[in-house]
Amino acid sequence: MRIITIPMKENPTTTVLVLVETGSKYENKENSGISHFLEHVCFKGTSKRPSALEITKELDSIGAQYGAFTGHEFTGYYAKSDYKNLYTILDVVSDLYLNPVFPEKEIEKEKGVIIEEINMYNDLPQSIVGEEFMKLLYGDTPAGRSIAGTKENIQKMQKTDFIDYRSKHYVASATTIIVAGKINEKEIVKKITTAFKDIGKWKKDDKEKVVEHQKLPHIAVHYKDTDQTHIILGVRSFNTYNKYNPIIRVLDGVLSGGMSSRLFQKLREEMGICYYVGSENSTFTDHGFLSVAAGVDSKRVSEAITTILSEMNKLKDILVKPEELNKVKQYLIGNLNLGLESSNSQAGFLGGQEVLRKDLKTPEDIIKEIKAVTADEIKFVAERIFKNDGLNLAIVGKFKDDKEFKNILHF
């Protein structure tokens, strides 16, 4: 088990975050959705606090913020409070992580909650297009499936499924505890060690490795009666450990770093065809992708696609000018610092690196990397990733097939 302490002497809050190396990529087709469902039912009662109400009342009574989240590769449980209540939130978070009792009546009720969560996301075209994009890249594999799972799977899950799955993943070697804020480091490490002394120490189950095969551009079209069309256009990039990621961070900033960025200026300010547009480089332990998402005028979807491809092509063909490169770097550095002001953001920043077994980088390390990126490096990486054999497009809107887009989807 790993412990990270982040002292912030002037910060009046503390955050306790527990991360475990399991998520939807550790599932199979039959139990898809169990990581997320398990995160829900851990809040339904523990051996020390037998009901969900006892957990939430205790945290609400000290004005804490708390919750949990599930991703593709890790799950998190957290609470944030006034620093004077640090040991209370540590006790609650460690209790629900270590000692859930999985009351069967609560599991049955929570099935309805999870299904309504799935229904909610199915009503959101921005959510649908994200899932369609992942399916397009990774197909019927853990990386391509929904984190929430299917309604059919959720209905089938029983108490024994959670006990079995949890025993395979919630173990010491997969667990990282992060505490950030106004803390006494030596004292909190002792408290954590005591609280987690009984955590399982056996070997953890692993996940299926992602295998990528693509030779031509791929398109997925999902028909939905919407007022605008939502698209994600993206390319395969690199895993989270790759040496090119600092360069892609800056490349991504050129595309969509703020309202002066190329995509925002082109699609929204000049063309007036969207309200939102942005790019993001998503990295995982064994794969990654750079994607551009936008909600555009349904009559001008092809125009939006060709414009985004054109902006990507420019990065392959033309060096970013020094003035723009400097602006993007300052934007990224400023946003990095602004995003790390709170105890919970500091906990997530370092914890997110550690749970993926990365070499820990401080904000200063990342700033140094950003400053070192050159225009030649951006062009070099753009040439490597902006290729037809890694190009993918997901569309949600009033389209029944991909005929309109086949001939334009290429570099």
C-alpha positions in Angstrom: 0.0 0.0 0.0 1.2 3.5 -0.9 0.7 6.7 1.1 1.2 10.2 -0.2 1.1 13.2 2.1 0.9 16.7 0.7 1.3 19.4 3.4 -0.4 22.8 2.6 0.2 24.9 5.6 -1.9 27.9 4.6 -4.9 25.8 3.3 -7.8 25.5 5.8 -9.0 22.2 4.4 -7.9 18.6 4.2 -8.7 15.9 1.7 -8.5 12.2 2.1 -8.5 10.3 -1.2 -8.2 6.5 -1.6 -7.5 5.2 -5.1 -7.6 1.6 -6.2 -6.3 0.1 -9.4 -9.6 -1.2 -10.8 -12.2 0.1 -13.2 -14.1 -0.9 -16.3 -10.9 -2.2 -18.0 -10.6 -4.8 -15.3 -14.0 -6.3 -16.1 -15.3 -8.8 -18.7 -18.4 -8.8 -20.8 -20.5 -10.6 -18.2 -19.7 -8.3 -15.2 -19.2 -5.1 -17.1 -20.4 -2.2 -14.8 -19.4 -3.9 -11.6 -16.6 -1.5 -10.7 -19.0 1.4 -10.8 -21.8 -0.5 -9.0 -19.4 -1.6 -6.3 -18.4 2.1 -5.7 -22.1 2.9 -5.1 -22.8 0.0 -2.7 -19.8 0.7 -0.6 -21.7 3.7 0.6 -24.7 1.6 1.6 -23.4 0.5 5.0 -20.3 -0.8 6.8 -19.7 -3.0 9.8 -19.1 0.2 11.8 -21.8 2.3 10.2 -24.6 -0.1 9.2 -26.6 2.3 6.9 -26.0 4.8 4.2 -27.7 7.4 6.4 -25.2 6.9 9.2 -22.3 7.5 6.8 -23.8 10.6 5.2 -25.1 12.2 8.4 -21.7 12.0 10.0 -20.1 13.6 7.0 -22.8 16.2 6.6 -22.6 17.1 10.3 -19.1 18.5 9.8 -19.9 20.2 6.4 -17.7 17.7 4.4 -17.8 17.3 0.7 -17.5 13.6 -0.2 -18.2 11.0 -2.9 -16.6 8.5 -5.2 -15.9 8.0 -8.9 -15.1 5.2 -11.3 -12.9 5.4 -14.4 -11.5 2.9 -16.9 -8.4 2.1 -14.8 -9.0 3.2 -11.2 -11.7 4.0 -8.7 -11.6 6.7 -6.0 -13.3 7.4 -2.7 -12.8 10.8 -1.0 -13.9 13.3 1.6 -12.8 16.9 2.1 -13.4 19.0 5.2 -12.1 21.6 7.6 -8.6 20.5 8.7 -9.8 20.1 12.3 -12.0 17.2 11.1 -9.2 15.3 9.3 -9.3 12.2 11.5 -13.1 12.0 11.2 -13.0 11.9 7.4 -10.1 9.4 7.4 -12.1 7.1 9.7 -15.2 7.3 7.4 -13.4 6.9 4.1 -11.3 4.0 5.3 -14.3 2.4 6.8 -16.4 2.4 3.6 -13.4 1.3 1.6 -12.4 -1.6 3.9 -15.6 -2.7 5.6 -18.7 -2.6 3.3 -21.4 -5.1 4.2 -23.4 -5.0 1.0 -27.0 -5.2 2.4 -29.0 -7.1 -0.2 -32.1 -4.9 0.1 -30.0 -1.8 -0.6 -28.3 -3.6 -3.6 -31.7 -4.2 -5.1 -32.8 -0.6 -4.6 -29.5 0.7 -6.0 -30.1 -1.2 -9.2 -32.8 1.3 -9.9 -30.5 4.2 -9.2 -27.8 2.8 -11.5 -30.3 2.1 -14.3 -31.6 5.7 -14.0 -28.0 7.0 -14.2 -27.6 5.0 -17.4 -30.9 6.4 -18.7 -29.7 9.9 -17.8 -26.5 9.5 -19.9 -28.5 8.0 -22.7 -30.5 11.2 -22.9 -27.3 13.3 -23.2 -25.9 13.3 -26.8 -22.5 14.5 -25.5 -22.3 11.4 -23.4 -23.5 9.1 -26.2 -20.9 10.4 -28.6 -18.2 9.7 -26.1 -19.2 6.1 -25.7 -19.6 5.6 -29.5 -16.1 6.9 -29.9 -14.7 4.5 -27.4 -16.5 1.6 -29.0 -15.2 2.7 -32.4 -11.6 2.6 -31.2 -11.7 -0.5 -29.0 -14.8 -2.5 -30.0 -16.2 -5.2 -27.8 -13.4 -5.2 -25.3 -13.1 -3.7 -21.8 -11.6 -0.5 -23.1 -14.6 -0.1 -25.5 -17.4 -0.7 -23.0 -19.3 1.7 -20.9 -18.1 2.3 -17.4 -21.7 2.1 -16.2 -22.2 -1.3 -17.8 -25.5 -2.5 -19.3 -28.9 -2.5 -17.7 -29.0 -6.3 -18.2 -25.8 -6.8 -16.2 -26.9 -4.4 -13.5 -30.1 -6.4 -13.0 -28.2 -9.6 -12.6 -25.6 -8.5 -10.0 -25.8 -10.0 -6.5 -24.0 -9.6 -3.2 -21.7 -12.5 -3.9 -20.6 -10.8 -7.1 -19.4 -7.7 -5.3 -17.6 -9.7 -2.6 -15.8 -11.8 -5.2 -14.8 -8.8 -7.4 -13.7 -6.7 -4.4 -11.5 -9.5 -3.1 -9.7 -9.7 -6.4 -8.9 -6.0 -6.6 -9.2 -4.0 -3.3 -5.8 -5.2 -2.0 -2.8 -3.4 -0.5 -0.7 -3.5 -3.6 -3.4 -1.8 -5.6 -4.3 0.9 -3.1 -3.0 4.4 -2.7 -4.0 6.8 0.1 -3.5 10.5 -0.4 -3.9 13.1 2.2 -3.5 16.8 1.3 -4.0 20.0 3.2 -3.1 21.4 6.7 -1.7 18.2 8.2 1.0 16.8 10.5 2.6 14.3 8.1 4.1 11.9 10.7 0.9 11.7 12.7 -1.3 11.2 9.7 0.9 8.4 8.3 0.5 6.6 11.7 -3.3 7.0 11.6 -3.5 5.7 8.0 -1.3 2.7 8.8 -3.5 1.8 11.8 -6.7 2.3 9.8 -5.6 0.1 6.9 -3.7 -2.5 8.9 -6.2 -5.3 7.9 -6.3 -4.6 4.2 -5.8 -7.7 2.0 -2.2 -8.4 1.1 -2.7 -11.1 -1.6 -2.0 -10.7 -5.3 -4.4 -8.7 -7.4 -6.1 -9.7 -10.6 -4.8 -8.0 -13.8 -6.6 -6.6 -16.8 -6.9 -7.5 -20.5 -4.3 -5.7 -22.6 -5.5 -3.4 -25.3 -4.6 -4.5 -28.8 -5.0 -1.8 -31.5 -5.6 -2.7 -35.2 -6.6 -0.1 -37.7 -5.6 0.5 -41.3 -8.3 2.9 -42.5 -10.4 5.8 -41.1 -13.5 4.5 -39.1 -16.9 6.2 -38.6 -19.7 5.4 -36.2 -23.1 7.1 -36.6 -25.7 7.1 -33.9 -29.1 8.4 -34.9 -30.8 10.7 -32.3 -33.4 13.4 -32.8 -31.2 16.4 -31.6 -31.2 20.1 -32.4 -27.4 20.0 -33.1 -25.0 17.3 -34.1 -22.3 16.2 -31.7 -19.1 14.9 -33.1 -15.8 13.5 -31.7 -13.0 13.4 -34.3 -9.8 11.8 -33.0 -6.6 9.9 -33.6 -4.7 7.2 -31.7 -1.8 8.6 -29.7 0.4 7.1 -27.0 0.1 5.5 -23.5 0.5 7.5 -20.3 4.2 6.7 -19.9 5.2 7.9 -23.4 8.0 10.5 -23.8 6.0 12.4 -26.4 3.1 13.3 -24.0 4.6 16.7 -22.9 4.8 17.6 -26.6 1.2 16.5 -27.2 0.2 18.6 -24.1 1.4 21.7 -25.9 0.1 20.6 -29.3 -3.3 20.1 -27.7 -3.0 23.7 -26.2 -2.4 25.1 -29.7 -5.6 23.4 -30.9 -7.9 24.4 -28.0 -6.0 26.2 -25.2 -8.5 28.9 -24.3 -10.8 31.2 -26.4 -7.8 32.4 -28.5 -7.0 28.9 -29.6 -7.2 27.8 -33.2 -10.3 25.6 -33.0 -12.3 28.1 -30.9 -11.4 30.9 -33.2 -12.1 29.0 -36.4 -15.2 27.1 -35.6 -17.0 29.5 -33.2 -15.7 33.0 -33.8 -15.1 32.8 -37.6 -17.6 30.2 -38.8 -20.2 30.5 -36.0 -21.2 26.8 -36.3 -20.8 25.7 -32.7 -21.1 26.7 -29.1 -18.5 24.3 -27.7 -15.4 22.9 -29.2 -12.3 21.5 -27.5 -9.6 18.9 -27.8 -8.1 16.5 -25.2 -5.3 14.0 -25.1 -6.5 11.0 -23.1 -3.8 8.5 -21.9 -4.1 5.1 -20.3 -1.6 2.5 -19.2 -1.5 0.8 -22.7 -3.1 3.2 -25.1 -4.1 6.7 -25.8 -6.0 9.1 -28.1 -6.2 12.8 -29.0 -9.8 13.8 -29.7 -11.7 17.0 -30.7 -15.3 17.2 -29.5 -17.9 19.7 -30.8 -21.6 20.3 -31.0 -22.3 21.8 -34.4 -25.0 23.1 -36.7 -26.5 19.9 -38.2 -26.4 21.4 -41.7 -22.7 22.1 -41.5 -21.3 18.9 -40.0 -19.1 18.1 -43.1 -17.8 21.6 -43.0 -16.9 21.2 -39.3 -15.1 17.9 -40.0 -13.0 19.3 -42.8 -12.1 22.4 -40.8 -10.9 20.3 -37.8 -8.9 18.1 -40.2 -7.4 21.2 -41.8 -6.3 22.5 -38.4 -4.7 19.2 -37.6 -2.9 19.2 -41.0 -1.5 22.6 -40.4 0.4 21.3 -37.4 2.0 18.7 -39.7 2.9 21.2 -42.4 3.6 24.5 -40.7 5.7 25.3 -37.7 3.9 27.0 -34.8 5.2 30.6 -34.7 7.2 31.7 -31.6 4.6 34.2 -30.4 1.7 31.6 -30.5 3.9 28.9 -28.9 4.8 31.2 -26.0 1.2 32.2 -25.5 0.1 28.5 -25.4 2.9 27.6 -22.9 1.9 30.5 -20.6 -1.8 29.4 -20.8 -0.9 25.8 -19.9 1.3 26.9 -17.0 -1.3 29.3 -15.7 -4.1 26.8 -15.8 -1.9 24.1 -14.2 -1.2 26.4 -11.2 -4.9 27.6 -11.0 -6.0 24.0 -11.0 -3.9 23.1 -8.0 -5.1 25.6 -5.4 -7.3 23.3 -3.4 -6.4 20.3 -1.3 -8.6 17.9 -3.4 -6.9 19.0 -6.6 -3.5 18.4 -5.1 -4.6 15.0 -3.9 -5.9 14.1 -7.4 -2.9 15.5 -9.2 -0.3 13.3 -7.4 -2.7 10.4 -6.6 -3.7 10.1 -10.3 0.0 9.7 -11.2 0.8 7.2 -8.5 -2.2 4.9 -9.0 -1.0 4.5 -12.7 2.5 3.7 -11.5 4.0 6.8 -13.1 7.1 8.5 -11.9 5.7 11.3 -9.7 6.1 14.8 -11.3 5.7 18.0 -9.4 4.0 21.0 -11.0 7.5 22.4 -11.4 8.6 19.3 -13.3 5.6 19.7 -15.7 6.2 23.4 -16.2 9.8 22.6 -17.1 8.6 20.1 -19.7 6.1 22.5 -21.1 8.8 25.2 -21.5 11.2 22.9 -23.2 8.8 21.9 -26.1 9.8 23.3 -29.5 7.9 24.0 -32.7 9.9 21.3 -34.5 8.8 18.7 -31.9 5.2 19.6 -32.3 5.5 19.2 -36.0 7.3 15.9 -35.6 4.6 14.4 -33.2 1.8 15.8 -35.4 3.2 13.9 -38.3 3.2 10.7 -36.2 -0.3 10.8 -34.9 -2.3 12.7 -37.6 -2.5 9.7 -40.0 -5.4 8.0 -41.7 -4.7 4.6 -40.1 -5.5 6.1 -36.7 -8.4 8.4 -37.6 -11.8 7.9 -36.1 -15.1 9.9 -36.2 -18.2 9.4 -34.0 -21.4 11.3 -34.8 -24.7 11.6 -32.8 -27.5 13.4 -34.6 -30.1 13.1 -37.3 -28.0 10.9 -39.6 -28.8 7.3 -40.4 -25.6 6.4 -42.2 -22.0 7.6 -42.9 -22.4 8.2 -46.6 -21.9 12.0 -46.3 -18.7 11.7 -44.4 -16.7 8.8 -45.9 -15.2 10.9 -48.7 -14.0 13.7 -46.4 -12.6 11.7 -43.5 -8.9 11.7 -44.4 -5.7 13.7 -44.0 
